[in-house]
Amino acid sequence: MPKYGMVIDLSRCTGCRACMVACKVENNTPQENFWMHVFRFEDGTYPDTRVRFMPRPCMHCENPPCVDACPTGARFTREDGLVATDFETCIGSRYCQAACPYGVNYFNFDEPSGRYYLDWDNTVVPPYANPSLDVPYGEEQLKVAGGGKARGVIEKCTFCVHRVEDGRLPACAAVCPTNAIHFGDLDDPNSEVSKLLAESESFRLMHRFGTKPKVHYINGKAPRTGMVEIEQVGGY
C-alpha cells in the first residue's frame, strides 16, 4: 500500500497561484474556501528585498490531530495515508478545525449553492459540477471527494482523492507550470518524491508538534513566522 505525500520545490514556485485556481475548479469549493493557499514572504529591507512563495495544502499528517479530535470518526486516515472526511458522518463540531495547527479546515456556514461564483438561478451556463466528486472511494466506500457538499460540515484538501484513485496527479501538481509540486509514494524509494528528498535538504511545517506531515519543502528556507521548524534530512 502506498503512502502518498508531496514534495514542493520552493525554488521553482513563482507565486502564480495556478494551483489555487485548479484546486477550486477541480473540487468545486465555495467562495472563501481555499484548500490550497500560496503564502507570500518578503525578506530584507528596501531596496535589497526578495519575495518568496510557499504553497500550503493540507499536510495529510501521519499523526493527524484532527482525526483524534473528531467525535464521530468522520475524519479518518485511509490506508494510503490520505486524511479524509466522510461528509455524511460529519456533524460540524469543528473540533478538527480547532485541533489543526495548519489552518486548512473550512466550515460551511451557509448552503454551498449560495456561495458559488455563478448565479445558480440566472445563468445560461450551469455552475461547475464534477460527477467524480459524488462517487464513494476507498475500501470504506465513503464520499470523501470534493467540496461544497452541505451546510454545517467541514471540508479540506483531499489530495484530489478521486484523481489519485484514477491514477492521476492532484490538480495542483498537474497544472503547476514550473513543476514545483510533486506527488507520489513516499514509501517507494524509486518514486520521484523519494528521490527528491534523498537528494535535497528539506523542512516540514510544525513537525515539532509530532504531526509528521507528509508534505515536504525543498530548495528553500523556512519563513520567519514561528510556524515552521527546519528539519535537515536526507530522505523521508
C-alpha positions, 0 to 999 in steps of 0.5 A, a space after each residue: 500500500 502506498 503512502 502518498 505525500 508531496 514534495 514542493 520545490 520552493 525554488 521553482 514556485 513563482 507565486 502564480 497561484 495556478 494551483 489555487 485556481 485548479 484546486 477550486 475548479 477541480 473540487 468545486 469549493 465555495 467562495 472563501 474556501 481555499 484548500 490550497 493557499 500560496 503564502 507570500 514572504 518578503 525578506 530584507 529591507 528596501 531596496 535589497 528585498 526578495 519575495 518568496 512563495 510557499 504553497 500550503 495544502 493540507 499536510 495529510 499528517 501521519 499523526 493527524 490531530 484532527 482525526 483524534 479530535 473528531 467525535 464521530 470518526 468522520 475524519 479518518 486516515 485511509 490506508 494510503 495515508 490520505 486524511 479524509 472526511 466522510 461528509 455524511 458522518 460529519 456533524 460540524 463540531 469543528 473540533 478538527 478545525 480547532 485541533 489543526 495547527 495548519 489552518 486548512 479546515 473550512 466550515 460551511 456556514 451557509 448552503 454551498 449553492 449560495 456561495 458559488 461564483 455563478 448565479 445558480 438561478 440566472 445563468 445560461 451556463 450551469 455552475 461547475 459540477 464534477 460527477 467524480 466528486 459524488 462517487 464513494 472511494 476507498 475500501 470504506 466506500 465513503 464520499 470523501 471527494 470534493 467540496 461544497 457538499 452541505 451546510 454545517 460540515 467541514 471540508 479540506 484538501 483531499 489530495 484530489 482523492 478521486 484523481 489519485 484513485 484514477 491514477 492521476 496527479 492532484 490538480 495542483 501538481 498537474 497544472 503547476 507550470 514550473 513543476 514545483 509540486 510533486 506527488 507520489 509514494 513516499 514509501 517507494 524509494 524509486 518514486 520521484 518524491 523519494 528521490 527528491 528528498 534523498 537528494 535535497 535538504 528539506 523542512 516540514 511545517 510544525 513537525 515539532 508538534 509530532 504531526 509528521 506531515 507528509 508534505 515536504 519543502 525543498 530548495 528553500 528556507 523556512 519563513 520567519 513566522 514561528 510556524 515552521 521548524 527546519 528539519 535537515 534530512 536526507 530522505 523521508 
